[in-house]
């Protein structure tokens, strides 16, 4: 459903054959802003599904950014940039369907097994739900845009489009393209941190609650769709040329071409670079195979105290929490408007009471714009409550007055055209 906005943008821009000069910079700015905003808020959420929802904002931002690059190349008359941008946008749209669908189903499996979406009450699920944990790792690597999975394929095309713009054309546009590359890399880094945090807090370590201790793998009716989506994500990563060819007709439509030329453009422009992706896939597969062989040969386990600090049996309370995992990013990197609100009651006095710390993770736009606007409107309209007396005859009188005023207005407009 969130892709319907992208579909609407594409339909309108295809109908408007004459391209305006502001389309590309507007789409690029909106895309980068949305991507940075979404992934910044996702990096410190406690609700498992809210993390994925804010990540969807980031990925839609990447799609809009890629569309902007495509229209930028079209405006410049450079078919290479246009094809790379449009191919990145459309491919990432379908990649996001696979990646985010997989992660939401995995989150549903976790909620079904534990009864909670709060990551601070999870932990240690990899032992109880190894198959779900493995599929979640696959989805996390893909959604973070890391090689060798399908998220990297479409983001790689986006990087190529921006780099081609900066190298092939000079001027201020080249500098803007290089800055966009840097911001895109920042988005990728934040996405990696976000999903390392998700996997680490939810699936690794020790269970933080009794619900996490009693978790179990779901029924086959739940994990088969997850396995199917993961298989498709891996397939797109191994054979990226096929989906690129499948979207070539849409790329041609966006470029205003009605013949078969766009397929040749896509093939000549993107497929040589996609060979790099195939190499990444095979090298990563070889590394995983070697790691599995090494782990099978080293099954011995050593037992010792943890760092010799007197903690032979660490409790779950000694682990990193989701809040502490993201604290350096939230407090040191994010601007004040994007941070969570913290309320602390520190111990004071000779015989202090217990201290408390509470973090309110609210959407800054909801907190700073929508809620204030609704409160302002509510306070203004509250002054009109004297009109609401609960008397039926009075309400009928209001209707009659409104109809008379409306008829008078229409009659006056007709007399004075």
Steps between C-alpha positions, in 0.01 A plus 500: 500500500779748573620451142174649371647847554792407273254366242305826511817705449600287202157517337484878531855558376445268203186691404690830522730447204664842535749460783540796737847595621400468866386137489842343553631723783163483676487120487866464602457735797178332616654155456816572699306682773249217534772234503704677771189577707364146481818313583592745779171434679520126433839479671366544856142369498395234752203366306614230257247591231558874536866439419394335176239768428751784531740298287230495232505881503874479437461262208222701337734797532766304311248420224405869469870592495564255217206641304651844542831374362316349203321826418828686553666288233198542271518878541871496415439277196730233647333162449750316720410703810128484423500123454706439813273724710174353373634143520614558860160643598286228343727215607519629857121528504466127436800415717334683788187290451709186554725630778244681710236232446749246634589713803138576591414130483802423719384767745155341498657167578686653796183667630308172459764313699555755777188716514697826502646748249723671757859409416604572861295192602656271241848356453649155457246400235763355267513187719121466515423612144811432289316486167316827560826653623684394183227642276502823699876530449450451125233770493711734714807466275283561195312801637824661621626497140796277580652254251428240387120523521244674281485830688859566398415439132260792469704730725807418292318627190408817690863556598602448138244754380622767743868431428438508125332839541794638697767367259331557165376856560670783683365805675305526822303189407812285533557629853135440589526144368810431710330641809203273428737203484631592845151536646396172339799331664395655833152354456656160432715523811204592719297216348777253581514621860121485528473138391809382688322641805174324410660159444734532798240609754220269383684178411836501679597510865280367778118512524382815678156366593316176563321541166833499319608189693189312387516603132470237228517472122172566316299249303599422142211713374686800642860428412445372144401849368802645680730244338347574160565874531856437620561268203373765259723763658803274459398414143481866399846553648651206308322575169452879499487533122160329467299747715679794336389375159147445634463868593658631179167583335401717796838673480435567134160646586659736753760605246234566238610220271243271340730272301733220609798729544459521877574127545832541324574805713434312820710204387795707381495737797435280800591141427880550484481648852272222620785257441666656803196401701522138385863492610397639840234231535733211423780632722256548788362150447850355507576689822181367665585144391850527648356640822256209529777248439717665763215505753432127448864415564521707820225368723696511823382759752713662768343607828643784703395806692405806301819707473592382850291777658309278738195450276492130425129508410397838353132582532283644218503837681873530428448502123480796271148632465361637177523851649865467601591340166383809311593760763822616329315561173194662659681730744812571296388513137126564464372858535296584807169497311544133403605370841285318752385703800648371824368570847720416796452513877844475655556380860556791741557542872661280764230234473398536135199339339545279197579689182300468180571554131238508227543553126209621287548389141252715311507600136639856490262604222206361694623661821613833359258567212187284486423492872560874536279574199221276632526656847488849352194420290333325793550797729359741241194288423439442871397867520197418282356245740234750606334424166449137602204515739347157435169653381364353175303814409815710529691268264216522247521878529874482419423294187233746383736794550777322308265419209368859483853643505606256228203585277561870551865458400410304186238757401747785548760324291243446224397865501863616490684262263 
